[in-house]
């Protein structure tokens, strides 16, 4: 936009300058023309011829005069021949011709007049030097504009790099915090500019977030401890009641109550795991591990259960596939996926892993009915259960825990179609 504006200004100045030069030259040519016409009226063509010669000697090198008879023969002036493009009685115009004793052609503003006896008279003013000066001014303005653009570009690059460098500290800190390092803060330089104010504000925000996460950890740990204790006591009481039950019906009811207690305890444990994972807790336990080995262990662990259900578990991973992760939480998440595949799937359950330099994609695929695309988002919500899943035990927290663990590792959980069946893929940063 600025470049276009500068170009418009330059063109405007150019047109105004050239217009002023030609207008001034035209007015001078008209004055000489009127004087010569008065001379012709008083003394005829002879007096006019003498006046032309006298004006050329007296008025200097910028004057252009030519007087020719009705047949075009030269009578007086400093131009040898009548310009073929100039019509007597027409409008003033700018032409480029040679004058007598001049080696180079010159631009001039001229006006042509036809005298009553048929002779023609050309009066004008040379504007070559003025146009050259205007051209030099235009070139100087273009050069100045080019230099201004260069300096403006350099200033812009310098300012952009300075801003990038100053904001780079904040961006690096935000990336580190997003990766789980809540202890990172933006380095301060002790200045008083807007960047330092931003760094102070970001650090204050991170201090508050760290405090809230710490409080959350204390609260969840306390909640887990406080609820585990009464649930454990409830189980012990139910076990004593089971031993003292007088009949089979009473024992069945007590066993059912014990199962519900175990289910409640599992739901509590899973919900707390999801909350802690979503808050970023657990990154302190990250370490290097081999995904291929973990998948093989899961296949061995779930193999007998799969056989009992008439299914099988296989792995497909070209190991070793190393990743920096929380082994316990990742193992729990993958176990949830395999358990879901065995509960709701059919046929062969495949555990696979593919690695890129930045990510590892771990997939659990089955050949069951799968999940319709429109229901997959609901399936990832806490306590989100499809109608087909209500026939099995559970609370609808399994996939939520997997999604939270994937987020903890800087990744994501996606549900896809295995045609037929479901493919659940955890994509994690390495």
C-alpha positions as CSV (number, residue, x, y, z in Angstrom):
1,X,0.0,0.0,0.0
2,X,2.8,2.4,0.9
3,X,4.7,1.5,-2.3
4,X,1.5,2.2,-4.4
5,X,1.0,5.5,-2.6
6,X,4.6,6.6,-3.3
7,X,4.2,5.6,-6.9
8,X,1.0,7.7,-7.3
9,X,2.7,10.7,-5.6
10,X,5.7,10.3,-8.0
11,X,3.5,10.2,-11.1
12,X,1.5,13.2,-9.9
13,X,4.6,15.2,-9.3
14,X,5.9,14.2,-12.7
15,X,2.8,15.2,-14.5
16,X,2.5,18.5,-12.6
17,X,6.2,19.4,-13.3
18,X,5.9,18.6,-17.0
19,X,2.7,20.5,-17.3
20,X,4.2,23.6,-15.7
21,X,7.2,23.4,-18.0
22,X,5.1,23.1,-21.2
23,X,2.6,25.7,-20.0
24,X,5.3,28.3,-19.3
25,X,7.0,27.6,-22.6
26,X,3.6,27.8,-24.4
27,X,2.8,31.2,-22.8
28,X,6.3,32.5,-24.0
29,X,5.7,31.3,-27.5
30,X,2.2,33.0,-27.6
31,X,3.7,36.3,-26.5
32,X,6.3,36.2,-29.3
33,X,3.6,35.2,-31.8
34,X,1.4,38.1,-30.9
35,X,4.3,40.6,-31.1
36,X,5.2,39.3,-34.6
37,X,1.6,39.4,-35.8
38,X,1.5,43.1,-34.7
39,X,4.7,43.7,-36.6
40,X,3.2,42.0,-39.7
41,X,0.1,44.2,-39.5
42,X,2.2,47.4,-39.3
43,X,5.0,46.6,-41.8
44,X,4.1,43.4,-43.8
45,X,6.2,40.4,-44.4
46,X,9.5,42.3,-44.7
47,X,9.1,43.9,-41.3
48,X,8.2,40.5,-39.9
49,X,11.3,38.9,-41.4
50,X,13.5,41.6,-39.9
51,X,11.8,41.2,-36.5
52,X,12.4,37.5,-36.5
53,X,16.1,38.0,-37.2
54,X,16.4,40.6,-34.6
55,X,14.6,38.5,-31.9
56,X,16.9,35.5,-32.6
57,X,19.9,37.7,-31.9
58,X,18.4,39.4,-28.9
59,X,16.4,36.8,-27.0
60,X,19.1,34.1,-26.6
61,X,19.4,30.4,-27.5
62,X,16.1,29.2,-26.1
63,X,13.9,31.0,-28.6
64,X,12.6,29.0,-31.7
65,X,11.5,31.0,-34.7
66,X,10.8,30.2,-38.3
67,X,9.2,32.2,-41.1
68,X,8.4,30.6,-44.5
69,X,6.6,31.9,-47.5
70,X,3.4,30.4,-48.9
71,X,5.5,27.8,-50.8
72,X,7.4,26.8,-47.8
73,X,10.7,28.6,-48.7
74,X,12.8,29.7,-45.8
75,X,12.6,33.4,-45.1
76,X,14.1,33.8,-41.5
77,X,14.5,32.0,-38.3
78,X,16.8,29.4,-36.6
79,X,15.0,26.3,-37.9
80,X,15.9,25.3,-41.5
81,X,12.7,23.5,-42.5
82,X,9.0,23.5,-41.5
83,X,8.3,20.5,-39.3
84,X,6.0,18.2,-41.2
85,X,3.9,17.3,-38.1
86,X,3.1,20.9,-37.3
87,X,-0.1,22.4,-38.8
88,X,-0.5,26.2,-38.9
89,X,-3.4,27.3,-36.8
90,X,-3.4,24.2,-34.6
91,X,-3.0,23.9,-30.9
92,X,0.4,24.4,-29.3
93,X,2.4,21.1,-29.3
94,X,5.7,19.7,-28.1
95,X,8.0,18.5,-30.9
96,X,11.6,17.4,-31.2
97,X,13.6,18.8,-34.2
98,X,17.0,20.2,-35.1
99,X,17.8,24.0,-35.0
100,X,20.3,25.6,-37.3
101,X,23.9,25.0,-36.1
102,X,22.8,22.4,-33.5
103,X,24.2,18.9,-33.6
104,X,21.5,17.4,-31.5
105,X,17.7,17.4,-31.7
106,X,15.8,19.3,-29.0
107,X,12.4,19.2,-27.5
108,X,10.5,22.4,-27.8
109,X,7.0,23.8,-27.3
110,X,5.8,25.6,-30.5
111,X,2.7,27.2,-31.9
112,X,2.2,27.7,-35.7
113,X,0.4,30.6,-37.4
114,X,-0.7,31.3,-41.0
115,X,-0.3,34.9,-42.0
116,X,-2.9,36.6,-44.3
117,X,-0.5,36.4,-47.4
118,X,-0.2,32.6,-47.0
119,X,3.1,32.7,-45.2
120,X,3.6,30.5,-42.1
121,X,5.2,31.4,-38.8
122,X,6.5,29.1,-36.1
123,X,7.2,30.5,-32.6
124,X,8.3,28.5,-29.7
125,X,10.6,27.9,-26.8
126,X,13.2,25.1,-26.2
127,X,12.3,23.0,-23.1
128,X,15.0,20.4,-23.4
129,X,17.0,21.6,-20.4
130,X,13.9,21.9,-18.2
131,X,12.7,18.4,-19.2
132,X,16.2,17.0,-18.5
133,X,16.1,18.7,-15.1
134,X,12.7,17.3,-14.4
135,X,13.9,13.8,-15.5
136,X,16.8,14.2,-13.1
137,X,14.4,15.1,-10.3
138,X,12.3,12.0,-11.2
139,X,15.3,9.7,-11.1
140,X,16.4,11.3,-7.8
141,X,13.0,10.7,-6.4
142,X,12.9,7.1,-7.6
143,X,16.3,6.5,-6.1
144,X,15.2,8.1,-2.8
145,X,12.1,5.9,-2.8
146,X,14.1,2.8,-3.6
147,X,16.6,3.7,-0.8
148,X,13.6,4.4,1.5
149,X,12.1,1.0,0.7
150,X,15.4,-0.8,1.3
151,X,15.9,0.9,4.6
152,X,12.3,0.3,5.5
153,X,12.7,-3.3,4.6
154,X,15.9,-3.6,6.7
155,X,14.2,-1.9,9.6
156,X,11.2,-4.2,9.3
157,X,13.4,-7.3,9.2
158,X,15.4,-6.0,12.2
159,X,12.2,-5.2,14.1
160,X,10.7,-8.6,13.3
161,X,13.8,-10.4,14.4
162,X,14.0,-8.4,17.6
163,X,10.3,-9.1,18.3
164,X,10.8,-12.8,17.5
165,X,13.8,-12.9,19.7
166,X,12.1,-11.2,22.6
167,X,8.9,-13.3,22.2
168,X,10.9,-16.4,21.6
169,X,11.6,-16.6,25.4
170,X,7.8,-16.5,26.1
171,X,7.1,-19.1,23.3
172,X,9.8,-21.5,24.5
173,X,8.4,-21.2,28.0
174,X,4.9,-21.8,26.9
175,X,6.0,-24.9,24.9
176,X,7.9,-26.3,27.9
177,X,4.8,-25.8,30.1
178,X,2.6,-27.4,27.5
179,X,5.0,-30.3,27.6
180,X,4.5,-30.6,31.3
181,X,7.4,-28.6,32.8
182,X,5.4,-26.4,35.2
183,X,8.6,-25.1,36.7
184,X,9.6,-23.1,33.6
185,X,9.4,-19.4,33.7
186,X,10.1,-16.6,31.1
187,X,13.6,-15.2,31.8
188,X,13.5,-11.6,32.9
189,X,16.0,-8.9,31.8
190,X,15.0,-6.2,34.2
191,X,13.7,-3.7,31.6
192,X,10.5,-1.7,31.6
193,X,9.2,-2.3,28.1
194,X,6.1,-4.2,26.9
195,X,8.0,-7.4,26.4
196,X,9.1,-7.4,30.1
197,X,5.6,-6.6,31.2
198,X,4.3,-9.6,29.1
199,X,7.0,-11.8,30.7
200,X,6.0,-10.7,34.2
201,X,2.3,-11.4,33.4
202,X,3.0,-14.8,31.9
203,X,5.2,-15.8,34.9
204,X,2.4,-14.7,37.3
205,X,-0.1,-16.7,35.4
206,X,2.2,-19.8,35.5
207,X,2.8,-19.4,39.2
208,X,-1.0,-19.4,39.7
209,X,-1.4,-22.5,37.4
210,X,1.4,-24.3,39.2
211,X,-0.3,-23.5,42.6
212,X,-3.7,-24.8,41.3
213,X,-2.2,-27.9,39.9
214,X,-0.4,-28.5,43.2
215,X,-3.6,-28.0,45.1
216,X,-5.3,-30.4,42.6
217,X,-2.7,-33.0,43.3
218,X,-3.1,-32.7,47.0
219,X,-6.9,-32.7,46.7
220,X,-7.0,-35.8,44.4
221,X,-4.5,-37.7,46.6
222,X,-6.5,-36.8,49.7
223,X,-9.8,-37.7,48.0
224,X,-8.4,-41.1,46.9
225,X,-7.1,-41.8,50.4
226,X,-10.3,-40.6,52.1
227,X,-12.6,-42.7,49.8
228,X,-10.4,-45.8,49.7
229,X,-10.5,-46.1,53.5
230,X,-14.3,-46.3,53.9
231,X,-14.6,-48.5,50.8
232,X,-12.0,-50.8,52.2
233,X,-13.9,-50.9,55.5
234,X,-17.1,-51.5,53.6
235,X,-15.6,-54.5,51.9
236,X,-14.2,-55.9,55.2
237,X,-17.7,-55.5,56.7
238,X,-19.3,-57.2,53.8
239,X,-16.8,-60.1,54.0
240,X,-17.7,-60.6,57.6
241,X,-21.4,-60.4,56.8
242,X,-20.8,-63.0,54.0
243,X,-19.3,-65.3,56.5
244,X,-22.3,-64.8,58.9
245,X,-25.0,-65.0,56.2
246,X,-27.7,-67.6,57.2
247,X,-28.7,-68.6,53.7
248,X,-27.6,-68.7,50.1
249,X,-29.9,-65.8,49.1
250,X,-28.3,-63.5,51.7
251,X,-24.8,-64.5,50.6
252,X,-25.7,-63.7,46.9
253,X,-26.9,-60.3,47.9
254,X,-23.7,-59.6,49.9
255,X,-21.5,-60.8,47.0
256,X,-23.4,-58.5,44.7
257,X,-22.8,-55.6,47.1
258,X,-19.1,-56.5,47.2
259,X,-18.9,-56.5,43.4
260,X,-20.6,-53.1,43.3
261,X,-18.0,-51.8,45.9
262,X,-15.2,-53.1,43.7
263,X,-16.7,-51.4,40.7
264,X,-17.1,-48.2,42.6
265,X,-13.5,-48.4,43.7
266,X,-12.3,-49.0,40.2
267,X,-14.4,-46.1,38.9
268,X,-12.9,-43.8,41.5
269,X,-9.4,-44.9,40.7
270,X,-10.0,-44.4,36.9
271,X,-11.6,-41.0,37.4
272,X,-8.7,-39.8,39.6
273,X,-6.2,-41.1,37.0
274,X,-8.0,-39.1,34.2
275,X,-8.0,-36.0,36.3
276,X,-4.3,-36.3,37.2
277,X,-3.4,-37.0,33.5
278,X,-5.4,-34.0,32.2
279,X,-3.7,-31.8,34.8
280,X,-0.3,-33.0,33.5
281,X,0.6,-35.0,36.6
282,X,2.7,-38.0,35.9
283,X,5.4,-36.5,33.6
284,X,7.9,-36.7,36.4
285,X,7.8,-40.5,35.9
286,X,8.6,-40.4,32.2
287,X,11.4,-42.6,31.0
288,X,12.6,-44.4,27.9
289,X,10.8,-47.5,27.0
290,X,10.3,-49.9,24.1
291,X,6.7,-49.9,22.7
292,X,7.3,-53.2,20.9
293,X,8.1,-55.0,24.1
294,X,5.1,-53.5,25.9
295,X,2.8,-54.7,23.0
296,X,4.3,-58.2,23.2
297,X,3.7,-58.3,27.0
298,X,0.1,-57.2,26.5
299,X,-0.5,-59.9,23.9
300,X,0.9,-62.5,26.3
301,X,-1.3,-61.1,29.2
302,X,-4.6,-61.0,27.3
303,X,-4.0,-64.1,25.1
304,X,-5.7,-66.6,27.5
305,X,-8.7,-64.3,27.9
306,X,-9.0,-63.9,24.2
307,X,-8.9,-67.7,23.7
308,X,-11.7,-68.1,26.2
309,X,-13.8,-65.7,24.1
310,X,-12.9,-67.4,20.8
311,X,-10.6,-64.6,19.8
312,X,-6.9,-64.0,19.4
313,X,-4.4,-61.2,20.0
314,X,-1.5,-60.6,17.6
315,X,1.2,-57.9,17.4
316,X,2.7,-56.1,14.5
317,X,5.6,-53.8,15.4
318,X,9.1,-53.7,14.0
319,X,11.1,-53.1,17.2
320,X,12.7,-51.7,19.0
321,X,10.5,-48.6,19.0
322,X,11.7,-46.3,21.7
323,X,9.6,-43.6,23.3
324,X,9.9,-41.3,26.3
325,X,6.7,-42.0,28.3
326,X,5.1,-42.9,31.6
327,X,5.3,-46.7,31.5
328,X,2.6,-47.4,34.0
329,X,0.0,-45.0,32.6
330,X,0.7,-45.9,29.0
331,X,0.4,-49.6,29.9
332,X,-2.9,-49.0,31.6
333,X,-4.2,-47.0,28.6
334,X,-3.3,-49.7,26.1
335,X,-4.7,-52.4,28.4
336,X,-8.0,-50.5,28.4
337,X,-8.0,-50.5,24.6
338,X,-7.3,-54.2,24.4
339,X,-9.9,-55.0,27.1
340,X,-12.5,-53.0,25.1
341,X,-11.6,-54.8,21.9
342,X,-12.1,-58.2,23.6
343,X,-15.4,-57.1,25.2
344,X,-17.0,-55.4,22.2
345,X,-15.0,-56.7,19.2
346,X,-14.7,-60.0,17.4
347,X,-12.1,-62.2,15.6
348,X,-8.5,-61.1,15.8
349,X,-7.3,-58.2,17.9
350,X,-4.2,-56.6,16.4
351,X,-1.7,-54.5,18.3
352,X,0.6,-52.4,16.0
353,X,3.0,-49.6,16.3
354,X,4.6,-47.4,13.6
355,X,7.2,-44.8,14.3
356,X,8.3,-41.5,12.6
357,X,11.2,-39.3,13.8
358,X,8.7,-37.2,15.8
359,X,5.7,-39.5,16.7
360,X,4.8,-43.1,17.4
361,X,1.3,-44.3,16.4
362,X,0.1,-47.2,18.5
363,X,-3.1,-48.9,17.3
364,X,-5.5,-51.5,18.6
365,X,-7.8,-52.9,15.9
366,X,-10.6,-55.5,16.1
367,X,-13.2,-56.9,13.7
368,X,-16.4,-56.3,15.8
369,X,-19.3,-54.0,15.0
370,X,-17.2,-50.9,15.6
371,X,-18.5,-47.4,16.5
372,X,-20.5,-45.3,14.1
373,X,-18.7,-42.0,13.1
374,X,-21.4,-39.9,14.6
375,X,-21.0,-41.6,18.0
376,X,-17.2,-41.6,18.3
377,X,-17.0,-38.2,19.9
378,X,-19.5,-39.2,22.6
379,X,-17.6,-42.4,23.2
380,X,-14.5,-40.4,24.3
381,X,-16.4,-38.4,26.9
382,X,-16.4,-39.3,30.6
383,X,-19.1,-41.9,31.4
384,X,-20.0,-41.9,27.7
385,X,-21.3,-45.4,26.9
386,X,-23.0,-46.6,23.7
387,X,-26.1,-48.7,23.9
388,X,-24.2,-51.8,22.8
389,X,-21.7,-51.3,25.7
390,X,-24.3,-51.3,28.4
391,X,-24.6,-55.1,28.3
392,X,-21.0,-55.3,29.6
393,X,-19.7,-54.0,32.9
394,X,-17.8,-50.7,33.2
395,X,-18.5,-47.1,33.7
396,X,-17.6,-45.5,30.4
397,X,-14.2,-44.2,31.6
398,X,-11.9,-46.4,29.6
399,X,-11.6,-44.4,26.5
400,X,-11.6,-41.1,28.5
401,X,-8.5,-42.4,30.4
402,X,-6.8,-43.4,27.1
403,X,-7.5,-39.9,25.7
404,X,-6.1,-38.2,28.8
405,X,-3.0,-40.4,28.8
406,X,-2.4,-39.5,25.1
407,X,-2.8,-35.8,25.9
408,X,-0.3,-36.2,28.8
409,X,2.2,-37.5,26.2
410,X,1.6,-34.6,23.8
411,X,-0.6,-36.7,21.5
412,X,-4.1,-37.6,20.7
413,X,-6.5,-40.6,20.5
414,X,-8.5,-41.1,17.3
415,X,-11.2,-43.7,16.5
416,X,-11.4,-45.1,13.0
417,X,-13.0,-47.7,10.9
418,X,-11.3,-51.1,10.5
419,X,-13.8,-52.2,7.9
420,X,-15.2,-54.0,9.8
421,X,-14.4,-53.2,13.3
422,X,-12.8,-50.4,15.2
423,X,-9.3,-49.0,15.2
424,X,-8.2,-47.0,18.2
425,X,-4.9,-45.1,17.6
426,X,-2.8,-43.3,20.1
427,X,-0.4,-40.9,18.4
428,X,2.3,-39.9,20.9
429,X,5.3,-37.6,20.7
430,X,8.6,-39.4,21.0
